[in-house]
Amino acid sequence: MNCFMLTDKEQKNSSVALPMNEKDKKPGYQLSLELEGVHELPFEMKLMKSCIKNGKLVSEENLFEIKEIWPDYMLNQFAYNMFSERFKEVIEKELTGNEEIDWIAAKIHGNGECKTYYILRFTKKLDTINEEKSLFDKYGLIRPCFSSSKVEKYSIFHRSISDYFWKIPSGVYVTEKLKKAIQKAKLTGVGFEKAMVS
């Protein structure tokens, strides 16, 4: 069984969503705690250009030179998995019913428009890891290996070892079936990194 972690498609210049106000710029793990029971971000975001200048990753207001200003898989300040309405629909169509997810709406302004994107949130901690074949250190899980018998129940899932940050994880994984549906829909901005499954 093949599974893949969703990643951003590497591009020279890409859009990134940042909070409109400085006070809302905080680490994703901190914001996750504030989003319990909430279905819309309590602030709005704006599009910026993410690019490399003098060897450093920077954000700029000007959106020129971006091939796809509104990608279906949106990079953002919090390292959340943020999806367009179209991407959300593809995921929902492929769900098995065992994933137990919901969505947090995020309003993003850019290029004279305002669009709603969706942050994926799990409402149940999923048991997915093959602990014998995964790599750990004293701080926790370093390299996950998923159990094929555990993940076959899902189309989209998270790592399950940590007691924290599984609800809105930065690492989200999909089955090959969902990967093919994403590719068939020609969703933009998303890449795939093959995961270990045993």
Buried (B, 14 or more C-beta within 10 A) or exposed (E): EEBBBBBBBEBEBBBBBBBBEEEBEEEBEEBBEEBEEEEBBEBBBBBBBBBEEEEEEEEBEEBEEBEEBBBBBBBBBBBBBBBBEEBBEBBEEBBEEEBEBEBBBBBBBBEEEEBEBBBBBBEEBBEBBBEEBBEEEEEEBEEBBBBEEBBBBBBBBBBBBEEEBBBBBBBBBBBBEBBEBBEEBEBBBBEBEEBEBE
